[in-house]
């Protein structure tokens, strides 16, 4: 049974995207590689509610490719797949 994950508040669910291989073809051992800091948004929460009770929806949408900071989010593994759950504030940019 595959679980469905729905982020809360201003959080998003992200699947990492592997970085493209360099033209030089240099292969690094797994221990030397950094995890990619680019991902695809899988789902988004409803947004944050401010102190006056007004909802501020998340600006991102499912399918957006994003860049995020190195230590952003919490890792979650499900069915052999790895995801990150992070705050919208951890996103640096949308990749077009």
C-alpha positions in Angstrom: 0.0 0.0 0.0 1.5 3.3 -1.1 1.1 6.1 1.5 0.0 9.6 0.5 1.8 12.4 2.2 0.1 15.8 2.6 2.3 18.5 4.0 0.9 20.9 6.6 1.1 24.6 6.9 3.7 26.2 4.6 5.6 23.0 4.1 6.3 21.2 0.8 7.1 17.6 -0.2 10.1 17.4 -2.5 11.8 14.6 -4.4 15.5 15.1 -5.1 16.6 15.4 -8.8 20.0 14.0 -9.5 22.6 16.4 -10.9 23.5 16.1 -14.5 26.8 14.2 -15.3 29.7 16.6 -16.2 31.0 16.7 -19.7 34.4 15.7 -18.5 33.0 12.4 -17.3 34.7 12.5 -13.9 33.2 9.9 -11.6 33.2 10.5 -7.9 32.9 7.8 -5.4 29.5 7.8 -3.5 31.2 8.9 -0.3 32.6 12.0 -1.9 29.3 13.1 -3.6 27.1 15.7 -2.1 23.3 15.1 -2.2 21.7 17.2 -4.9 20.2 20.5 -3.9 17.6 20.5 -6.7 14.3 18.8 -6.5 10.8 18.5 -7.8 7.8 19.6 -5.7 5.4 16.6 -5.2 2.8 18.3 -3.0 2.3 21.5 -1.0 0.5 22.4 2.2 -2.4 24.8 2.4 -0.1 27.7 3.6 0.5 29.5 6.8 -2.1 31.3 8.9 -1.0 34.6 10.3 -1.8 36.0 13.8 -5.0 37.6 12.4 -6.3 34.3 11.0 -5.6 35.1 7.3 -4.3 32.2 5.2 -1.2 32.9 3.0 -1.1 30.1 0.4 2.2 28.5 -0.6 3.6 30.1 -3.8 4.9 26.8 -5.2 2.9 24.1 -6.9 3.3 20.4 -7.6 5.7 19.9 -10.5 7.8 22.9 -9.9 11.6 22.3 -10.1 13.4 24.1 -7.3 16.8 24.8 -5.7 17.1 24.7 -2.0 19.7 25.2 0.7 22.1 22.4 1.7 20.6 21.5 5.0 17.0 22.1 4.2 14.2 19.8 5.2 13.7 16.5 7.0 14.3 13.3 5.1 11.5 10.8 4.8 11.7 7.3 3.2 8.7 5.5 1.9 8.5 2.5 -0.4 12.2 2.7 -1.3 11.9 6.3 -2.3 13.4 9.3 -0.5 11.7 12.6 0.0 12.3 15.9 1.8 9.7 17.7 3.8 10.7 21.4 4.0 9.4 24.8 4.7 8.7 27.1 1.8 11.3 29.5 3.2 14.1 26.9 2.5 13.5 27.2 -1.2 16.0 29.5 -3.0 14.6 29.5 -6.5 12.3 27.9 -9.1 14.1 26.5 -12.1 12.5 27.2 -15.5 
